[in-house]
């Protein structure tokens, strides 16, 4: 009993852990809001009063459960040094939801004739439904985690998420950094100094906090003096945006809207299952033996409940449990983080903090996370598969280009359609970029997987994987010929679109045939 009571005390390590974990979650919420409101013109009230409370509720519930699991483990083992598994919003998929699902859906609803408020409401319902779909998928797969790991090579799993990190989570925020370069580049330098070069900041400040302080001082010190040009905007007045995350059936209205986005939504959920397995193994190696199934179930249920209550971004156990353990954190840091984030979503102070932190201040930490995820893809994969990891990046690059080229403020929609349909010398470059980017996460998995099979000398397996790619291409799950990326029955498409489908499908079939023939060749001993 004495041991159990001692584990309930807060330590200096818990305070450090809380600071790091809460800043991670706050930065993701800030990017989500900034992207939707600043880039896509989303009504702020729906983001802060509808999306934030349910999203923050998932963080609260997951961290409370992980706190309880840590204390149960401490009581069972008689140890005082058990560290709770950190849980928060997943950065790559949260950013992906904002840039690839919610934002484009809002614009599509607006182009379909809805006013801003109705389009935002429909987009919110789509976000809820997406979280419910991911939660259900993760719940089912939590009982089959080992099978998932065996079925998809690590190069495919890590390469696909690294592609997201590199171009969507790294490059796009880097662009935002350089829009206010005095603020953003200085903050990025501090992040790289503290977290990449691993140098100590004055007074032992955590790297993330140090970067935020530098960015905030520069932004609010130089901005009012006119030295940041149009990059400075005075903070809005404090508002109590109270919103209770009550269960709702609104997700049912959003389910039909999820169909075009399933090639993104389902891999997002799959990646979190694999990530949960990996972080549990990491914690076990650090000395805390959690049940993999329990870790995955908690995370799945937190996502599912968040979706039912209006959330739009999924939770995940963070990879840094050994790092939190090394700084002396136990179970108090997850408890405090859950309460601060969860209550902040309800009482609205999170939205005020988000508005105080411009994207140029927040983006440097996202760039660092992108670097870390991309680096991990190579470190955690045998060196002989490095080419497969690199090859899996190309669909993500195409998706990033398609996002920018599909922005009406950059390319006029009529001009985009004309360039897409041009066929003077084969498929047009714009069509290739768009089609290659549609369904890019699954495409990356397929591409890396068949390259891994070839490297291992399993040519028939490689041919089989390529044939799976052909089947997925037929229905637009990957390489959708619809610029919006929606899935379809190919025989219902217009003749020109059908031609594109069969060309890309035949490309996979031809490659599978070549690989099949090569499998007949005897290799030198």
C-alpha positions in Angstrom: 0.0 0.0 0.0 2.8 2.4 0.8 4.4 1.8 -2.6 1.0 2.4 -4.3 0.7 5.6 -2.4 4.2 6.8 -3.3 3.5 6.3 -7.0 0.7 8.9 -6.7 3.1 11.7 -5.8 4.2 14.2 -8.4 7.9 14.4 -9.1 10.0 16.9 -10.9 10.2 14.4 -13.8 6.4 14.4 -13.9 6.4 18.2 -14.3 9.0 18.0 -17.2 7.0 15.2 -18.8 3.8 17.2 -18.5 5.4 20.2 -20.2 6.6 18.2 -23.1 3.4 16.2 -23.6 1.0 19.1 -23.3 3.1 21.2 -25.7 3.0 18.3 -28.2 -0.7 18.1 -28.1 -1.2 21.9 -28.1 1.0 22.3 -31.2 -1.0 19.7 -33.1 -4.3 21.3 -32.1 -2.9 24.7 -33.1 -1.9 23.4 -36.5 -5.3 21.8 -37.0 -7.0 25.0 -36.3 -4.6 27.2 -38.2 -4.8 25.0 -41.3 -8.6 24.8 -41.3 -9.2 28.5 -40.4 -6.2 30.1 -42.0 -5.7 28.0 -45.1 -9.3 26.8 -46.0 -11.4 29.6 -44.5 -13.2 27.4 -42.0 -15.5 29.1 -39.5 -13.5 29.4 -36.3 -16.5 28.8 -34.0 -17.1 25.3 -35.3 -13.4 24.4 -35.0 -13.2 25.6 -31.4 -16.7 24.8 -30.0 -17.4 21.6 -32.0 -14.2 19.9 -33.0 -11.8 20.8 -30.1 -14.0 19.5 -27.2 -14.4 16.0 -28.6 -10.8 15.8 -29.8 -9.5 16.9 -26.4 -11.8 14.4 -24.7 -10.0 11.5 -26.5 -6.7 12.8 -25.0 -8.3 13.0 -21.5 -9.8 9.5 -21.6 -6.7 7.8 -23.0 -4.3 9.5 -20.6 -6.5 8.6 -17.6 -6.6 5.0 -18.7 -2.8 4.9 -19.2 -2.3 6.5 -15.8 -4.4 3.8 -14.2 -2.5 1.1 -16.1 0.9 2.5 -14.9 -0.3 2.6 -11.3 -1.7 -0.9 -11.6 1.7 -2.1 -13.0 3.5 -0.3 -10.2 1.3 -1.9 -7.5 1.7 -5.4 -9.1 5.5 -5.2 -9.4 6.2 -3.2 -6.2 8.2 -0.7 -8.3 8.1 3.1 -7.9 9.8 3.8 -11.2 7.0 2.7 -13.6 6.4 5.4 -16.3 3.0 5.7 -17.9 2.6 5.4 -21.6 2.2 8.9 -23.0 -0.8 9.5 -25.2 -1.7 12.4 -27.4 -2.9 13.4 -30.8 -1.1 11.8 -33.6 0.8 14.4 -35.6 1.1 12.9 -39.1 -2.5 11.7 -39.3 -3.9 14.9 -37.6 -2.1 17.0 -40.1 -3.2 14.6 -42.9 -6.8 14.9 -41.7 -6.6 18.7 -41.9 -4.8 19.0 -45.2 -6.1 15.9 -47.1 -9.6 15.3 -45.7 -11.3 18.1 -43.8 -9.9 21.1 -45.7 -10.6 19.7 -49.2 -14.0 18.4 -48.2 -15.0 21.9 -46.9 -13.9 23.4 -50.2 -15.8 20.7 -52.1 -19.0 21.4 -50.1 -18.6 25.1 -50.8 -18.2 24.5 -54.5 -21.3 22.3 -54.4 -23.4 25.3 -53.3 -23.3 25.1 -49.5 -22.7 28.3 -47.5 -19.8 28.4 -45.1 -21.7 27.3 -42.0 -23.5 24.4 -43.6 -20.3 23.3 -45.4 -18.4 23.4 -42.0 -21.2 21.4 -40.3 -21.0 18.7 -43.0 -17.2 18.7 -42.8 -17.4 18.3 -39.0 -19.7 15.3 -39.4 -17.3 13.8 -41.9 -14.5 14.3 -39.3 -16.6 12.6 -36.7 -17.4 9.7 -39.0 -13.8 9.3 -40.0 -12.8 9.0 -36.3 -15.5 6.4 -35.7 -14.3 4.4 -38.7 -10.7 4.5 -37.5 -11.7 3.7 -34.0 -13.7 0.6 -35.1 -10.8 -0.5 -37.4 -8.3 -0.1 -34.6 -10.5 -2.0 -32.1 -10.8 -4.9 -34.5 -7.1 -4.9 -35.4 -6.0 -4.6 -31.7 -6.7 -8.3 -31.5 -4.6 -9.0 -34.6 -1.7 -6.7 -34.2 0.9 -9.4 -34.8 -0.7 -10.5 -38.0 -0.7 -6.8 -39.2 3.0 -6.6 -38.5 3.7 -9.9 -40.4 1.6 -8.9 -43.4 3.2 -5.5 -44.3 7.0 -5.1 -44.3 8.4 -2.5 -41.9 9.8 -0.6 -44.9 6.2 -0.3 -46.2 4.7 0.8 -42.9 7.5 3.2 -41.9 8.1 4.4 -45.4 4.5 5.4 -45.9 4.3 7.4 -42.7 7.7 8.9 -43.3 6.5 10.1 -46.7 3.6 11.9 -44.9 6.1 13.3 -42.4 8.6 14.5 -44.9 6.4 16.4 -47.3 3.2 17.1 -45.5 4.4 17.5 -41.9 7.9 18.8 -42.8 7.9 20.7 -46.0 4.5 22.4 -45.8 5.1 23.7 -42.3 8.6 24.8 -43.5 6.9 26.9 -46.1 4.8 28.5 -43.3 8.0 29.1 -41.3 9.5 31.0 -44.1 6.5 33.2 -44.6 7.5 34.9 -41.3 11.2 34.0 -41.6 12.5 36.1 -38.7 10.3 34.3 -36.3 10.1 30.8 -37.8 13.7 30.3 -38.8 15.1 31.3 -35.3 12.6 29.0 -33.6 13.6 26.1 -36.0 17.3 26.8 -35.2 16.6 26.4 -31.4 14.7 23.1 -32.1 17.6 21.7 -34.1 20.1 22.9 -31.5 18.3 21.3 -28.6 16.6 18.2 -30.1 18.8 17.3 -33.1 22.2 18.4 -32.0 21.2 17.5 -28.4 22.8 20.6 -26.8 21.7 22.0 -23.5 19.6 25.3 -23.5 20.2 27.9 -20.8 18.5 27.0 -17.4 17.9 23.5 -18.7 14.9 24.6 -20.7 13.2 21.8 -22.7 13.9 22.3 -26.4 10.2 22.7 -27.4 9.6 25.3 -24.7 12.8 27.1 -25.6 11.8 27.3 -29.3 8.3 28.6 -28.3 9.8 31.3 -26.1 12.2 32.5 -28.8 9.4 32.5 -31.4 6.9 34.3 -29.1 9.4 37.0 -28.0 10.3 37.7 -31.6 6.7 37.7 -32.8 5.3 39.9 -30.2 8.4 42.0 -29.8 9.0 42.8 -33.5 5.5 42.5 -34.8 3.9 45.6 -33.2 6.9 47.6 -34.4 6.0 46.7 -38.0 9.2 44.7 -38.4 7.5 41.5 -39.5 5.5 43.2 -42.3 2.1 41.5 -43.0 3.2 38.4 -41.0 2.0 39.9 -37.7 -1.5 39.8 -36.5 -2.5 41.2 -33.1 -4.0 38.5 -30.8 -7.7 38.2 -30.5 -9.5 39.1 -27.3 -9.8 36.2 -24.8 -13.1 34.3 -25.2 -14.6 31.5 -23.1 -15.7 29.2 -25.9 -17.4 26.6 -23.8 -18.4 23.4 -25.5 -19.4 20.1 -23.9 -18.3 16.9 -25.9 -21.7 15.1 -25.6 -22.3 11.9 -27.5 -24.0 12.5 -30.8 -25.4 10.6 -33.8 -24.0 13.3 -36.1 -21.4 10.9 -37.4 -24.1 8.9 -39.1 -24.8 11.9 -41.4 -21.0 12.0 -42.1 -20.6 8.3 -43.0 -21.6 8.7 -46.7 -19.0 11.5 -47.0 -16.2 9.2 -45.9 -16.4 7.0 -49.0 -14.0 9.0 -51.2 -11.6 9.4 -48.3 -11.4 5.7 -47.2 -8.0 5.2 -49.0 -6.7 7.8 -46.5 -8.8 7.1 -43.4 -8.2 3.3 -43.3 -4.4 3.5 -43.6 -4.4 6.2 -40.9 -6.0 3.8 -38.5 -3.8 0.9 -39.6 -0.6 2.9 -39.0 -1.7 3.7 -35.4 -2.1 -0.1 -34.7 1.4 -0.8 -35.9 2.7 2.2 -34.1 1.0 1.1 -30.9 2.7 -2.3 -31.2 6.1 -0.6 -31.7 5.8 1.8 -28.8 4.7 -1.0 -26.4 7.8 -2.9 -27.4 9.8 0.2 -26.8 8.4 0.6 -23.3 9.0 -3.1 -22.6 12.6 -2.7 -23.5 12.8 0.3 -21.1 11.5 -1.9 -18.3 7.7 -1.4 -18.2 5.9 -4.5 -19.4 2.5 -3.3 -20.6 0.0 -5.6 -22.4 0.1 -4.7 -26.1 -3.5 -5.6 -26.5 -4.5 -3.3 -23.6 -2.5 -0.4 -25.0 -4.1 -0.8 -28.4 -7.6 -1.2 -27.0 -7.4 1.9 -24.8 -6.2 3.9 -27.8 -8.9 2.5 -30.1 -11.7 3.3 -27.6 -10.3 6.8 -26.9 -10.5 7.4 -30.7 -14.0 5.9 -31.0 -15.4 7.9 -28.1 -13.8 11.1 -29.4 -15.5 10.6 -32.7 -18.8 10.0 -31.1 -18.4 13.2 -29.2 -17.4 15.4 -32.0 -13.6 14.9 -32.3 -11.8 14.9 -35.7 -8.2 13.9 -34.8 -7.2 10.5 -33.5 -5.1 9.7 -30.5 -2.0 7.5 -30.3 0.5 6.2 -27.7 3.7 8.2 -28.3 7.0 6.7 -29.2 8.8 8.6 -26.4 8.0 6.5 -23.3 11.6 5.7 -22.6 12.6 9.4 -23.0 9.9 10.3 -20.4 11.2 7.6 -18.2 14.7 8.9 -18.5 13.6 12.4 -17.4 12.0 10.9 -14.2 8.4 11.0 -15.2 6.1 8.4 -13.6 2.3 8.5 -13.9 1.5 12.0 -12.8 2.5 13.6 -16.1 -0.2 11.7 -18.1 -2.8 12.5 -15.5 -2.1 16.3 -15.5 -1.8 16.4 -19.3 -5.1 14.6 -19.8 -6.9 17.0 -17.4 -5.3 20.2 -18.9 -6.1 19.2 -22.5 -9.5 17.7 -21.8 -10.8 20.5 -19.6 -9.2 23.0 -22.0 -11.3 21.7 -24.8 -14.5 22.0 -22.7 -13.9 25.4 -21.2 -12.3 26.9 -24.3 -8.9 28.1 -23.0 -7.1 25.8 -25.6 -8.6 27.9 -28.4 -7.2 31.1 -26.8 -3.7 29.5 -26.4 -3.9 28.4 -30.0 -4.7 31.9 -31.2 -1.8 33.3 -29.2 0.7 31.0 -30.9 1.0 31.7 -34.6 1.9 29.0 -37.0 5.4 30.4 -37.5 6.0 29.7 -33.8 4.5 26.2 -33.8 5.7 24.9 -37.1 9.4 24.3 -36.1 8.4 21.5 -33.7 6.4 19.9 -36.6 9.5 20.0 -38.8 11.6 18.4 -36.1 9.0 15.6 -35.7 9.0 15.1 -39.4 12.8 14.8 -39.4 12.5 12.3 -36.5 9.9 10.1 -38.2 11.8 10.1 -41.5 15.0 9.2 -39.8 13.4 6.4 -37.8 12.1 4.9 -41.1 15.8 4.3 -42.1 17.1 3.5 -38.6 14.4 0.9 -37.8 14.6 -0.7 -41.3 17.6 -2.9 -42.3 19.9 -1.0 -44.6 19.3 -3.3 -47.5 15.7 -2.0 -47.6 16.7 1.7 -47.7 15.8 1.9 -51.4 12.3 0.6 -50.8 11.8 3.3 -48.1 13.0 6.0 -50.5 10.8 4.6 -53.4 7.8 4.8 -51.1 8.2 8.6 -50.8 7.3 9.4 -54.4 3.5 9.0 -54.0 3.6 11.4 -51.0 5.5 13.9 -53.0 2.9 13.7 -55.8 0.2 14.2 -53.2 1.9 17.3 -51.9 2.2 18.7 -55.4 -1.5 17.9 -56.2 -2.6 19.7 -53.1 -0.8 22.9 -54.1 -1.7 22.6 -57.8 -5.4 21.9 -56.9 -5.6 25.0 -54.8 -7.9 27.4 -56.8 -5.9 30.4 -55.5 -2.8 29.0 -57.3 -4.3 27.3 -60.4 -7.7 28.4 -61.8 -10.0 25.3 -61.8 -10.8 25.7 -65.5 -7.1 25.7 -66.4 -6.5 22.8 -64.0 -9.2 20.7 -65.8 -7.7 21.6 -69.2 -4.2 20.6 -68.2 -5.5 17.4 -66.6 -7.3 16.3 -69.7 -4.5 17.1 -72.1 -3.2 14.0 -73.9 -0.9 15.2 -76.7 2.1 13.0 -75.5 0.6 10.3 -73.3 -1.1 11.0 -70.0 -0.6 14.7 -69.0 1.9 15.5 -66.3 -0.8 17.1 -64.1 -2.9 13.9 -64.4 0.0 11.7 -63.5 0.8 13.9 -60.5 -2.8 13.8 -59.3 -3.4 10.1 -60.0 -0.1 9.0 -58.4 -1.0 11.1 -55.3 -4.5 9.8 -54.9 -4.5 7.0 -52.3 -0.8 7.6 -51.7 -0.5 5.9 -48.3 -1.6 2.6 -49.7 0.4 3.1 -52.8 3.5 3.6 -50.7 2.8 0.4 -48.8 2.4 -1.5 -52.1 5.5 0.0 -53.7 7.8 -0.6 -50.7 6.4 -4.1 -50.2 7.1 -5.4 -53.7 10.6 -3.8 -53.7 11.3 -5.5 -50.3 10.1 -8.8 -51.8 12.4 -8.4 -54.8 15.4 -7.5 -52.6 14.7 -10.7 -50.7 14.6 -12.7 -53.9 10.9 -13.5 -53.7 9.9 -12.6 -57.2 6.6 -14.4 -57.2 5.6 -12.7 -54.0 6.6 -9.4 -55.6 4.4 -10.2 -58.6 1.5 -11.0 -56.3 1.8 -7.7 -54.4 1.9 -5.9 -57.7 -1.3 -7.7 -58.8 -2.9 -6.5 -55.6 -1.9 -3.0 -56.6 -3.7 -3.6 -60.0 -6.9 -4.7 -58.3 -6.8 -1.6 -56.0 -6.2 0.6 -59.0 -9.3 -0.7 -60.8 -11.6 0.7 -58.2 -9.6 3.9 -57.4 -8.5 2.8 -54.0 -5.1 3.8 -55.3 -4.5 6.0 -58.4 -8.0 7.3 -58.5 -8.6 9.1 -61.8 -11.1 11.4 -60.1 -9.1 14.5 -59.1 -10.9 14.4 -55.8 -9.5 11.0 -55.1 -12.9 9.2 -54.7 -13.3 5.5 -55.3 -15.7 4.2 -58.0 -16.9 1.3 -60.1 -14.8 1.8 -63.3 -17.6 0.9 -65.7 -19.6 3.9 -64.5 -17.0 6.4 -65.4 -16.8 8.5 -68.6 -14.9 6.9 -71.5 -11.9 9.2 -71.1 -11.6 8.3 -67.3 -12.0 4.6 -68.1 -9.1 4.8 -70.4 -6.9 6.2 -67.6 -8.1 3.5 -65.2 -7.2 0.7 -67.7 -3.8 2.3 -68.5 -2.7 2.4 -64.9 -4.2 -1.0 -64.1 -2.5 -2.5 -67.2 0.8 -1.0 -66.0 0.6 -3.0 -62.8 -0.4 -6.1 -64.7 2.5 -5.8 -67.1 4.9 -5.4 -64.3 3.5 -8.4 -62.5 3.9 -10.4 -65.7 7.6 -9.3 -66.0 8.2 -10.2 -62.4 6.5 -13.6 -62.9 8.8 -14.3 -65.9 11.9 -13.2 -63.9 10.9 -15.7 -61.2 11.6 -18.5 -63.6 15.2 -17.5 -64.1 17.7 -19.4 -62.1 19.8 -17.2 -59.9 23.5 -17.8 -59.5 24.3 -19.7 -56.4 
